[in-house]
Amino acid sequence: MRETEDVIDILVRDLKPVPRHALERRFVLAVLPALAVSLLLMLVVVGLRTDMTQALTLPVFWIKSGYNALLAIAAFAAVYRLSRPDGSEGRFFGIGAAIVLALAAMAVIQLALSPASSYPVLVLGSSALHCPLLILAFAMPILIANTWVLRGAAPSKLGMTGFVAGIAAGASGAWVYSWFCTENGLPFVVLWYSLGILLTGAIGALFSRRLLRW
């Protein structure tokens, strides 16, 4: 019995209390610089859209930006909860579905108010093939930052945590990409932006069991 107590004493001898709000600081110190890297990558690789002054006056630009920002915020909140051993995703999937359905409804309205001849532009635009891949590329710095944060935490649902961390990174990458993208079709956004976000989520889930194991 004494040997067991001695082992316990050795294991806890150098333990120090975790500073208050340590996890929150870890997120901030990792994610904000990663977002800056993603923005810089966008500026260097593709640059801001050339009609930015005019774009800022268009409701569709802000809807597109808001869609990605809301998804990212909801996903980051869920990642924070999932980073703890007893954490769960909470209402993330319900909130995420509501955000996507709201944009899908606006996309349907835009199609209904537009002539049929404009449907290919509204749905496919001129960048459907590379839009999801660019979103994935701009999301990578943030996904790496999320992984680093979570490796210092203690998530128990590794697959779920990796997927939601990927969604948070993908939505952030999509928000960065929106400052370059000149597409004004909401159907385009709900299809191709969402595909890029889901691809990032899939990558997060794929590697989570190896990278987040503790």
C-alpha positions as CSV (number, residue, x, y, z in Angstrom):
1,M,0.0,0.0,0.0
2,R,2.8,2.4,0.9
3,E,4.5,1.7,-2.5
4,T,1.3,2.8,-4.3
5,E,1.2,6.0,-2.2
6,D,4.8,6.6,-3.0
7,V,4.1,6.3,-6.8
8,I,1.2,8.7,-6.5
9,D,3.4,11.2,-4.6
10,I,6.0,11.0,-7.3
11,L,3.5,11.5,-10.1
12,V,1.9,14.6,-8.5
13,R,5.1,16.1,-6.9
14,D,5.7,18.6,-9.7
15,L,2.2,19.3,-10.7
16,K,1.3,22.9,-11.0
17,P,-2.2,24.4,-11.3
18,V,-3.2,25.5,-14.8
19,P,-3.4,29.3,-15.0
20,R,-6.9,30.7,-15.2
21,H,-8.1,31.1,-18.9
22,A,-5.1,29.2,-20.2
23,L,-7.1,27.5,-22.9
24,E,-8.7,30.8,-24.1
25,R,-5.3,32.4,-24.3
26,R,-3.9,29.4,-26.2
27,F,-6.7,29.7,-28.8
28,V,-6.1,33.5,-29.2
29,L,-2.3,33.2,-29.4
30,A,-2.6,30.5,-32.1
31,V,-5.7,31.3,-34.2
32,L,-5.3,35.1,-34.6
33,P,-1.7,34.8,-36.0
34,A,-2.9,31.9,-38.2
35,L,-5.7,34.0,-39.5
36,A,-3.2,36.8,-40.3
37,V,-1.1,34.3,-42.2
38,S,-4.1,33.2,-44.2
39,L,-4.9,36.8,-45.0
40,L,-1.3,37.5,-46.1
41,L,-1.4,34.3,-48.2
42,M,-4.5,35.5,-49.9
43,L,-3.0,38.9,-50.6
44,V,0.2,37.4,-52.0
45,V,-1.4,34.6,-54.1
46,V,-4.6,36.2,-55.5
47,G,-5.0,39.7,-54.0
48,L,-8.1,41.6,-53.1
49,R,-10.9,41.8,-55.7
50,T,-10.2,44.7,-58.0
51,D,-13.7,46.2,-57.5
52,M,-13.5,46.2,-53.7
53,T,-14.8,49.8,-53.3
54,Q,-17.9,48.9,-55.3
55,A,-18.2,45.4,-53.7
56,L,-18.5,46.9,-50.2
57,T,-21.7,48.5,-51.3
58,L,-23.3,45.2,-52.4
59,P,-25.5,43.3,-50.0
60,V,-24.4,40.0,-51.5
61,F,-20.8,40.7,-50.4
62,W,-21.8,41.2,-46.8
63,I,-24.1,38.1,-46.9
64,K,-21.3,36.1,-48.2
65,S,-18.9,37.4,-45.6
66,G,-21.5,37.0,-42.8
67,Y,-22.2,33.4,-43.8
68,N,-18.6,32.4,-43.4
69,A,-18.1,34.4,-40.2
70,L,-21.2,33.0,-38.5
71,L,-20.2,29.4,-39.3
72,A,-16.7,30.1,-38.1
73,I,-17.8,31.6,-34.8
74,A,-20.3,28.7,-34.1
75,A,-17.6,26.1,-34.9
76,F,-14.9,27.8,-32.8
77,A,-17.4,27.9,-29.9
78,A,-18.0,24.1,-30.3
79,V,-14.3,23.4,-30.6
80,Y,-13.7,25.2,-27.3
81,R,-16.3,23.0,-25.7
82,L,-15.0,19.8,-27.3
83,S,-11.4,20.5,-26.2
84,R,-12.3,19.3,-22.7
85,P,-12.6,15.6,-21.8
86,D,-16.3,15.9,-20.9
87,G,-17.1,18.4,-23.7
88,S,-19.6,18.1,-26.5
89,E,-20.4,19.9,-29.7
90,G,-23.6,21.3,-28.1
91,R,-26.0,22.8,-30.5
92,F,-23.4,23.3,-33.2
93,F,-24.9,21.1,-35.9
94,G,-28.4,22.7,-35.4
95,I,-26.9,26.2,-35.5
96,G,-24.8,25.3,-38.5
97,A,-27.7,23.8,-40.4
98,A,-29.8,26.9,-39.7
99,I,-27.1,29.2,-41.1
100,V,-26.8,27.1,-44.2
101,L,-30.5,26.8,-44.7
102,A,-30.9,30.6,-44.3
103,L,-28.4,31.2,-47.1
104,A,-30.0,28.5,-49.2
105,A,-33.3,30.2,-48.8
106,M,-31.8,33.5,-50.0
107,A,-30.2,31.7,-52.9
108,V,-33.6,30.3,-54.0
109,I,-35.1,33.8,-53.8
110,Q,-32.2,35.2,-55.9
111,L,-32.8,32.4,-58.5
112,A,-36.5,33.1,-58.5
113,L,-36.0,36.8,-59.1
114,S,-33.4,36.3,-61.9
115,P,-33.9,35.3,-65.5
116,A,-33.2,31.6,-66.3
117,S,-30.4,32.7,-68.6
118,S,-28.4,33.9,-65.6
119,Y,-28.6,30.6,-63.7
120,P,-25.3,29.2,-64.9
121,V,-23.5,32.3,-63.7
122,L,-25.3,32.4,-60.4
123,V,-24.7,28.7,-59.7
124,L,-21.3,28.0,-61.4
125,G,-19.9,31.4,-61.8
126,S,-16.4,31.4,-63.4
127,S,-14.5,29.8,-60.5
128,A,-16.5,26.8,-59.3
129,L,-13.6,24.4,-60.0
130,H,-11.0,26.2,-58.0
131,C,-13.0,28.0,-55.3
132,P,-13.2,25.0,-52.9
133,L,-9.5,24.3,-53.3
134,L,-8.5,27.9,-52.6
135,I,-10.7,27.9,-49.5
136,L,-9.0,24.7,-48.4
137,A,-5.5,26.3,-49.0
138,F,-6.4,29.4,-47.0
139,A,-7.9,27.3,-44.2
140,M,-4.7,25.3,-43.7
141,P,-2.9,27.7,-41.4
142,I,-5.9,27.9,-39.2
143,L,-6.4,24.2,-39.1
144,I,-2.8,23.7,-38.1
145,A,-3.3,26.3,-35.3
146,N,-6.5,24.5,-34.2
147,T,-4.6,21.2,-34.1
148,W,-1.8,22.8,-32.0
149,V,-4.3,24.2,-29.5
150,L,-6.1,20.9,-29.2
151,R,-2.9,18.9,-28.7
152,G,-2.4,20.9,-25.6
153,A,-6.0,20.3,-24.4
154,A,-7.7,17.0,-23.6
155,P,-10.5,16.3,-26.1
156,S,-12.1,12.8,-25.8
157,K,-14.2,12.8,-29.0
158,L,-11.3,12.9,-31.4
159,G,-13.1,12.4,-34.7
160,M,-15.8,14.9,-33.9
161,T,-13.3,17.4,-32.5
162,G,-11.2,17.2,-35.6
163,F,-14.2,17.6,-37.9
164,V,-15.5,20.7,-36.1
165,A,-12.0,22.2,-35.9
166,G,-11.8,21.7,-39.6
167,I,-15.2,23.4,-40.1
168,A,-14.0,26.3,-38.1
169,A,-10.8,26.5,-40.1
170,G,-12.7,26.1,-43.4
171,A,-15.2,28.8,-42.6
172,S,-12.4,31.1,-41.6
173,G,-10.6,30.3,-44.9
174,A,-13.8,30.9,-46.8
175,W,-14.1,34.3,-45.1
176,V,-10.6,35.2,-46.2
177,Y,-11.3,34.0,-49.7
178,S,-14.4,36.1,-49.9
179,W,-12.2,39.2,-50.0
180,F,-10.9,38.0,-53.4
181,C,-13.9,36.3,-54.8
182,T,-15.9,38.3,-57.3
183,E,-18.9,35.8,-57.6
184,N,-22.2,37.5,-56.7
185,G,-24.4,34.4,-56.8
186,L,-25.7,33.2,-53.5
187,P,-26.3,29.7,-55.0
188,F,-22.6,29.7,-55.9
189,V,-21.7,30.5,-52.3
190,V,-24.0,27.9,-50.7
191,L,-22.7,25.2,-53.0
192,W,-19.0,25.8,-53.6
193,Y,-18.0,27.7,-50.4
194,S,-19.8,25.0,-48.4
195,L,-17.9,22.3,-50.3
196,G,-14.6,24.0,-49.4
197,I,-15.6,24.2,-45.8
198,L,-16.7,20.5,-45.7
199,L,-13.4,19.4,-47.3
200,T,-11.5,21.1,-44.6
201,G,-13.7,19.5,-42.0
202,A,-13.1,16.1,-43.6
203,I,-9.4,16.6,-43.4
204,G,-9.6,17.6,-39.8
205,A,-11.6,14.4,-39.0
206,L,-9.3,12.2,-41.0
207,F,-6.1,13.1,-39.2
208,S,-7.7,13.8,-35.8
209,R,-7.3,10.4,-34.3
210,R,-3.5,10.4,-34.9
211,L,-2.8,14.1,-34.2
212,L,-5.1,14.7,-31.2
213,R,-4.5,11.5,-29.3
214,W,-3.3,12.0,-25.7
